[in-house]
Amino acid sequence: MLIIKFLSGIVFIGSIVWFIAVPDYEPAIAIVTSLSAFIALWFREKMADRKALQNQSIAANGIGIQAGGDVTVDSIHVNRKGL
């Protein structure tokens, strides 16, 4: 992930230099695109850090569901042999 952040930063700096050398709409689009990718990488890392901090405790006869996506009541199947 560090390499991707580094490359994204280099592309952002390069697009700024390109815009200074040739002020046109193409380098401006490159600046906006590379900046949005750079910001998205930072937000993605923060979300991954929050997910890693999740913890769940379940009582002896309880059923615990910890989902990173969509879970409905119909999709819960209990296997008492595995508990």
Contacts in CASP RR format, 6 or more apart in sequence:
PFRMAT RR
TARGET T0000
AUTHOR 0000-0000-0000
METHOD contacts of the structure
MODEL  1
MLIIKFLSGIVFIGSIVWFIAVPDYEPAIAIVTSLSAFIALWFREKMADR
KALQNQSIAANGIGIQAGGDVTVDSIHVNRKGL
1 41 0 8 1.000
1 45 0 8 1.000
4 41 0 8 1.000
5 38 0 8 1.000
5 41 0 8 1.000
5 42 0 8 1.000
8 34 0 8 1.000
8 37 0 8 1.000
8 38 0 8 1.000
8 41 0 8 1.000
9 34 0 8 1.000
9 38 0 8 1.000
11 30 0 8 1.000
11 34 0 8 1.000
11 37 0 8 1.000
12 31 0 8 1.000
12 34 0 8 1.000
12 35 0 8 1.000
12 38 0 8 1.000
15 27 0 8 1.000
15 30 0 8 1.000
15 31 0 8 1.000
15 33 0 8 1.000
15 34 0 8 1.000
16 31 0 8 1.000
18 27 0 8 1.000
18 30 0 8 1.000
19 27 0 8 1.000
19 28 0 8 1.000
19 30 0 8 1.000
19 31 0 8 1.000
51 68 0 8 1.000
54 66 0 8 1.000
56 64 0 8 1.000
56 66 0 8 1.000
58 64 0 8 1.000
61 83 0 8 1.000
63 76 0 8 1.000
63 78 0 8 1.000
65 71 0 8 1.000
65 76 0 8 1.000
END
